[in-house]
Amino acid sequence: MKIYATPISVLVWSELNGRPHPVRFKINDKELKIEQVISTEEEKIAGNWMLLFKCQSEINGELRRFELKYELNTCKWMLWKM
């Protein structure tokens, strides 16, 4: 997987406790549906708490895995790896 670390817009649904669940995201004017969230992990990078979502979707007819990160302090999303 290649590291992108690109800011993205994400459509999510949230639990009552505020934990986000990504549904789809937009990058370069393309909207991609997240078909499955394989796992979710918490990590701390440079003092910032982040949620790492390991996901997979069918992109251009091929099943691909990718990782999204959500920074808890700033509420920003990024496409981490694809």
DRENTORKOL-3810 file (N, C-alpha, C; in nm, 4 decimals):
REM DRENTORKOL-3810
@n.u->0.0839; n.v->-0.1184; n.w->0.0000; ca.u->0.0000; ca.v->0.0000; ca.w->0.0000; c.u->0.0882; c.v->0.1246; c.w->0.0000
@n.u->0.0409; n.v->0.2262; n.w->-0.0691; ca.u->0.1120; ca.v->0.3530; ca.w->-0.0779; c.u->0.0521; c.v->0.4513; c.w->0.0224
@n.u->0.1380; n.v->0.5272; n.w->0.0906; ca.u->0.0912; ca.v->0.6273; ca.w->0.1869; c.u->0.0569; c.v->0.7557; c.w->0.1135
@n.u->-0.0661; n.v->0.8048; n.w->0.1351; ca.u->-0.1125; ca.v->0.9280; ca.w->0.0720; c.u->-0.1208; c.v->1.0439; c.w->0.1708
@n.u->-0.1778; n.v->1.0220; n.w->0.2884; ca.u->-0.1981; ca.v->1.1251; ca.w->0.3911; c.u->-0.2653; c.v->1.2496; c.w->0.3320
@n.u->-0.3745; n.v->1.2274; n.w->0.2581; ca.u->-0.4480; ca.v->1.3337; ca.w->0.1899; c.u->-0.5773; c.v->1.3655; c.w->0.2647
@n.u->-0.6056; n.v->1.4939; n.w->0.2903; ca.u->-0.7335; ca.v->1.5301; ca.w->0.3537; c.u->-0.8510; c.v->1.4939; c.w->0.2627
@n.u->-0.9586; n.v->1.4421; n.w->0.3223; ca.u->-1.0764; ca.v->1.4006; ca.w->0.2462; c.u->-1.2031; c.v->1.4427; c.w->0.3204
@n.u->-1.3147; n.v->1.4417; n.w->0.2470; ca.u->-1.4469; ca.v->1.4617; ca.w->0.3068; c.u->-1.5098; c.v->1.3247; c.w->0.3250
@n.u->-1.5696; n.v->1.3015; n.w->0.4420; ca.u->-1.6249; ca.v->1.1700; ca.w->0.4738; c.u->-1.7676; c.v->1.1853; c.w->0.5250
@n.u->-1.8559; n.v->1.0986; n.w->0.4773; ca.u->-1.9919; ca.v->1.0889; ca.w->0.5291; c.u->-1.9902; c.v->0.9782; c.w->0.6333
@n.u->-2.0364; n.v->1.0088; n.w->0.7554; ca.u->-2.0323; ca.v->0.9112; ca.w->0.8651; c.u->-2.1673; c.v->0.9035; c.w->0.9346
@n.u->-2.1870; n.v->0.7950; n.w->1.0083; ca.u->-2.2943; ca.v->0.7895; ca.w->1.1073; c.u->-2.2255; c.v->0.7717; c.w->1.2412
@n.u->-2.2872; n.v->0.8245; n.w->1.3465; ca.u->-2.2247; ca.v->0.8224; ca.w->1.4788; c.u->-2.3113; c.v->0.7481; c.w->1.5790
@n.u->-2.2429; n.v->0.6795; n.w->1.6703; ca.u->-2.3116; ca.v->0.6157; ca.w->1.7820; c.u->-2.3494; c.v->0.7243; c.w->1.8829
@n.u->-2.4286; n.v->0.6897; n.w->1.9830; ca.u->-2.4681; ca.v->0.7855; ca.w->2.0857; c.u->-2.3484; c.v->0.8392; c.w->2.1634
@n.u->-2.2426; n.v->0.7587; n.w->2.1762; ca.u->-2.1233; ca.v->0.8045; ca.w->2.2472; c.u->-2.0317; c.v->0.8900; c.w->2.1591
@n.u->-2.0683; n.v->0.9112; n.w->2.0315; ca.u->-1.9918; ca.v->0.9975; ca.w->1.9425; c.u->-1.8926; c.v->0.9266; c.w->1.8525
@n.u->-1.8801; n.v->0.7955; n.w->1.8651; ca.u->-1.7836; ca.v->0.7213; ca.w->1.7828; c.u->-1.8307; c.v->0.7182; c.w->1.6369
@n.u->-1.7460; n.v->0.7664; n.w->1.5433; ca.u->-1.7864; ca.v->0.7725; ca.w->1.4023; c.u->-1.7710; c.v->0.6393; c.w->1.3301
@n.u->-1.8551; n.v->0.6187; n.w->1.2279; ca.u->-1.8470; ca.v->0.5021; ca.w->1.1398; c.u->-1.8549; c.v->0.5537; c.w->0.9956
@n.u->-1.7455; n.v->0.5473; n.w->0.9198; ca.u->-1.7469; ca.v->0.6019; ca.w->0.7845; c.u->-1.8352; c.v->0.5207; c.w->0.6896
@n.u->-1.9068; n.v->0.5915; n.w->0.6015; ca.u->-1.9959; ca.v->0.5288; ca.w->0.5044; c.u->-1.9412; c.v->0.5452; c.w->0.3623
@n.u->-1.8981; n.v->0.6676; n.w->0.3300; ca.u->-1.8374; ca.v->0.6958; ca.w->0.1992; c.u->-1.7473; c.v->0.8167; c.w->0.2123
@n.u->-1.6560; n.v->0.8317; n.w->0.1156; ca.u->-1.5667; ca.v->0.9470; ca.w->0.1183; c.u->-1.5464; c.v->1.0014; c.w->-0.0218
@n.u->-1.5000; n.v->1.1262; n.w->-0.0256; ca.u->-1.4817; ca.v->1.1965; ca.w->-0.1520; c.u->-1.3362; c.v->1.2391; c.w->-0.1643
@n.u->-1.2754; n.v->1.2050; n.w->-0.2793; ca.u->-1.1382; ca.v->1.2445; ca.w->-0.3081; c.u->-1.1276; c.v->1.2733; c.w->-0.4572
@n.u->-1.0667; n.v->1.3863; n.w->-0.4903; ca.u->-1.0500; ca.v->1.4271; ca.w->-0.6312; c.u->-1.1814; c.v->1.4220; c.w->-0.7079
@n.u->-1.2890; n.v->1.4739; n.w->-0.6491; ca.u->-1.4223; ca.v->1.4772; ca.w->-0.7099; c.u->-1.4793; c.v->1.3394; c.w->-0.7400
@n.u->-1.4236; n.v->1.2334; n.w->-0.6807; ca.u->-1.4797; ca.v->1.0985; ca.w->-0.6917; c.u->-1.5364; c.v->1.0608; c.w->-0.5568
@n.u->-1.6554; n.v->1.0036; n.w->-0.5573; ca.u->-1.7168; ca.v->0.9580; ca.w->-0.4331; c.u->-1.7095; c.v->0.8066; c.w->-0.4294
@n.u->-1.6516; n.v->0.7512; n.w->-0.3230; ca.u->-1.6338; ca.v->0.6067; ca.w->-0.3095; c.u->-1.7087; c.v->0.5561; c.w->-0.1871
@n.u->-1.7837; n.v->0.4494; n.w->-0.2054; ca.u->-1.8581; ca.v->0.3874; ca.w->-0.0960; c.u->-1.7662; c.v->0.2922; c.w->-0.0210
@n.u->-1.7732; n.v->0.2955; n.w->0.1115; ca.u->-1.6963; ca.v->0.2031; ca.w->0.1949; c.u->-1.7833; c.v->0.0806; c.w->0.2170
@n.u->-1.7447; n.v->-0.0306; n.w->0.1569; ca.u->-1.8264; ca.v->-0.1514; ca.w->0.1645; c.u->-1.8105; c.v->-0.2252; c.w->0.2961
@n.u->-1.6882; n.v->-0.2225; n.w->0.3530; ca.u->-1.6661; ca.v->-0.2947; ca.w->0.4785; c.u->-1.5556; c.v->-0.2279; c.w->0.5590
@n.u->-1.5808; n.v->-0.2083; n.w->0.6884; ca.u->-1.4771; ca.v->-0.1647; ca.w->0.7811; c.u->-1.4250; c.v->-0.2920; c.w->0.8474
@n.u->-1.3009; n.v->-0.3266; n.w->0.8187; ca.u->-1.2417; ca.v->-0.4515; ca.w->0.8668; c.u->-1.2041; c.v->-0.4404; c.w->1.0146
@n.u->-1.1417; n.v->-0.3279; n.w->1.0513; ca.u->-1.1050; ca.v->-0.3084; ca.w->1.1915; c.u->-1.0912; c.v->-0.1597; c.w->1.2220
@n.u->-1.0964; n.v->-0.1279; n.w->1.3505; ca.u->-1.0789; ca.v->0.0086; ca.w->1.3990; c.u->-0.9802; c.v->0.0039; c.w->1.5144
@n.u->-0.8810; n.v->0.0935; n.w->1.5106; ca.u->-0.7800; ca.v->0.0997; ca.w->1.6158; c.u->-0.7623; c.v->0.2433; c.w->1.6611
@n.u->-0.7243; n.v->0.2601; n.w->1.7877; ca.u->-0.6878; ca.v->0.3925; ca.w->1.8383; c.u->-0.5366; c.v->0.3998; c.w->1.8427
@n.u->-0.4819; n.v->0.5161; n.w->1.8054; ca.u->-0.3379; ca.v->0.5345; ca.w->1.8122; c.u->-0.3069; c.v->0.6792; c.w->1.8485
@n.u->-0.1882; n.v->0.6998; n.w->1.9035; ca.u->-0.1460; ca.v->0.8334; ca.w->1.9423; c.u->-0.0199; c.v->0.8671; c.w->1.8638
@n.u->-0.0286; n.v->0.9707; n.w->1.7795; ca.u->0.0855; ca.v->1.0124; ca.w->1.6992; c.u->0.1167; c.v->1.1572; c.w->1.7329
@n.u->0.2375; n.v->1.1817; n.w->1.7783; ca.u->0.2836; ca.v->1.3168; ca.w->1.8149; c.u->0.1868; c.v->1.3843; c.w->1.9120
@n.u->0.1326; n.v->1.3096; n.w->2.0048; ca.u->0.0422; ca.v->1.3640; ca.w->2.1050; c.u->-0.1020; c.v->1.3775; c.w->2.0604
@n.u->-0.1331; n.v->1.3415; n.w->1.9356; ca.u->-0.2691; ca.v->1.3498; ca.w->1.8827; c.u->-0.3325; c.v->1.2117; c.w->1.8783
@n.u->-0.4497; n.v->1.1977; n.w->1.9390; ca.u->-0.5228; ca.v->1.0723; ca.w->1.9336; c.u->-0.5942; c.v->1.0603; c.w->1.7998
@n.u->-0.5828; n.v->0.9437; n.w->1.7385; ca.u->-0.6459; ca.v->0.9193; ca.w->1.6089; c.u->-0.7145; c.v->0.7844; c.w->1.6089
@n.u->-0.8182; n.v->0.7740; n.w->1.5254; ca.u->-0.8823; ca.v->0.6466; ca.w->1.4996; c.u->-0.8376; c.v->0.6021; c.w->1.3613
@n.u->-0.7924; n.v->0.4791; n.w->1.3493; ca.u->-0.7491; ca.v->0.4226; ca.w->1.2219; c.u->-0.8534; c.v->0.3205; c.w->1.1783
@n.u->-0.9135; n.v->0.3437; n.w->1.0620; ca.u->-1.0141; ca.v->0.2537; ca.w->1.0063; c.u->-0.9525; c.v->0.1790; c.w->0.8896
@n.u->-0.9449; n.v->0.0463; n.w->0.9002; ca.u->-0.8989; ca.v->-0.0364; ca.w->0.7894; c.u->-1.0234; c.v->-0.0837; c.w->0.7154
@n.u->-1.0320; n.v->-0.0477; n.w->0.5873; ca.u->-1.1545; ca.v->-0.0675; ca.w->0.5095; c.u->-1.1249; c.v->-0.1381; c.w->0.3779
@n.u->-1.2324; n.v->-0.1781; n.w->0.3108; ca.u->-1.2185; ca.v->-0.2294; ca.w->0.1755; c.u->-1.3428; c.v->-0.1945; c.w->0.0945
@n.u->-1.3201; n.v->-0.1753; n.w->-0.0361; ca.u->-1.4264; ca.v->-0.1418; ca.w->-0.1300; c.u->-1.3877; c.v->-0.1908; c.w->-0.2680
@n.u->-1.4888; n.v->-0.1998; n.w->-0.3527; ca.u->-1.4631; ca.v->-0.2330; ca.w->-0.4920; c.u->-1.4378; c.v->-0.1023; c.w->-0.5666
@n.u->-1.3173; n.v->-0.0886; n.w->-0.6206; ca.u->-1.2776; ca.v->0.0321; ca.w->-0.6929; c.u->-1.2333; c.v->-0.0098; c.w->-0.8324
@n.u->-1.3017; n.v->0.0430; n.w->-0.9337; ca.u->-1.2736; ca.v->0.0077; ca.w->-1.0739; c.u->-1.2796; c.v->-0.1437; c.w->-1.0966
@n.u->-1.3781; n.v->-0.2091; n.w->-1.0357; ca.u->-1.3980; ca.v->-0.3517; ca.w->-1.0541; c.u->-1.3018; c.v->-0.4402; c.w->-0.9772
@n.u->-1.2223; n.v->-0.3822; n.w->-0.8890; ca.u->-1.1219; ca.v->-0.4572; ca.w->-0.8132; c.u->-1.1417; c.v->-0.4315; c.w->-0.6644
@n.u->-1.1389; n.v->-0.5372; n.w->-0.5824; ca.u->-1.1537; ca.v->-0.5235; ca.w->-0.4373; c.u->-1.0222; c.v->-0.4705; c.w->-0.3810
@n.u->-1.0266; n.v->-0.3502; n.w->-0.3201; ca.u->-0.9053; ca.v->-0.2861; ca.w->-0.2705; c.u->-0.9198; c.v->-0.2515; c.w->-0.1235
@n.u->-0.8095; n.v->-0.2624; n.w->-0.0515; ca.u->-0.8047; ca.v->-0.2234; ca.w->0.0893; c.u->-0.7423; c.v->-0.0859; c.w->0.1008
@n.u->-0.7859; n.v->-0.0113; n.w->0.2026; ca.u->-0.7310; ca.v->0.1209; ca.w->0.2276; c.u->-0.7509; c.v->0.1544; c.w->0.3742
@n.u->-0.6831; n.v->0.2596; n.w->0.4188; ca.u->-0.6911; ca.v->0.3023; ca.w->0.5576; c.u->-0.7286; c.v->0.4493; c.w->0.5643
@n.u->-0.8234; n.v->0.4803; n.w->0.6521; ca.u->-0.8657; ca.v->0.6170; ca.w->0.6785; c.u->-0.8285; c.v->0.6507; c.w->0.8223
@n.u->-0.7855; n.v->0.7744; n.w->0.8444; ca.u->-0.7553; ca.v->0.8197; ca.w->0.9800; c.u->-0.8450; c.v->0.9374; c.w->1.0141
@n.u->-0.8899; n.v->0.9380; n.w->1.1394; ca.u->-0.9731; ca.v->1.0455; ca.w->1.1927; c.u->-0.9027; c.v->1.1039; c.w->1.3142
@n.u->-0.8674; n.v->1.2319; n.w->1.3076; ca.u->-0.8001; ca.v->1.2974; ca.w->1.4186; c.u->-0.9055; c.v->1.3501; c.w->1.5161
@n.u->-0.9038; n.v->1.3005; n.w->1.6379; ca.u->-1.0075; ca.v->1.3315; ca.w->1.7363; c.u->-1.0081; c.v->1.4778; c.w->1.7797
@n.u->-0.8933; n.v->1.5414; n.w->1.7933; ca.u->-0.8882; ca.v->1.6810; ca.w->1.8404; c.u->-0.9403; c.v->1.7798; c.w->1.7377
@n.u->-0.9110; n.v->1.7574; n.w->1.6097; ca.u->-0.9488; ca.v->1.8538; ca.w->1.5057; c.u->-1.0672; c.v->1.8076; c.w->1.4218
@n.u->-1.1123; n.v->1.6841; n.w->1.4402; ca.u->-1.2243; ca.v->1.6267; ca.w->1.3643; c.u->-1.1947; c.v->1.6240; c.w->1.2136
@n.u->-1.0709; n.v->1.5984; n.w->1.1758; ca.u->-1.0322; ca.v->1.5933; ca.w->1.0354; c.u->-1.0083; c.v->1.4490; c.w->0.9924
@n.u->-1.0445; n.v->1.4210; n.w->0.8672; ca.u->-1.0264; ca.v->1.2888; ca.w->0.8085; c.u->-0.9157; c.v->1.2929; c.w->0.7046
@n.u->-0.8446; n.v->1.1812; n.w->0.6885; ca.u->-0.7473; ca.v->1.1709; ca.w->0.5807; c.u->-0.7415; c.v->1.0284; c.w->0.5275
@n.u->-0.7158; n.v->1.0201; n.w->0.3980; ca.u->-0.6887; ca.v->0.8906; ca.w->0.3351; c.u->-0.5429; c.v->0.8620; c.w->0.3653
@n.u->-0.5162; n.v->0.7623; n.w->0.4470; ca.u->-0.3808; ca.v->0.7347; ca.w->0.4924; c.u->-0.3069; c.v->0.6455; c.w->0.3934
@n.u->-0.3631; n.v->0.5280; n.w->0.3637; ca.u->-0.2974; ca.v->0.4338; ca.w->0.2716; c.u->-0.3999; c.v->0.3783; c.w->0.1746
@n.u->-0.3518; n.v->0.3449; n.w->0.0562; ca.u->-0.4367; ca.v->0.2789; ca.w->-0.0423; c.u->-0.3490; c.v->0.1922; c.w->-0.1310
END
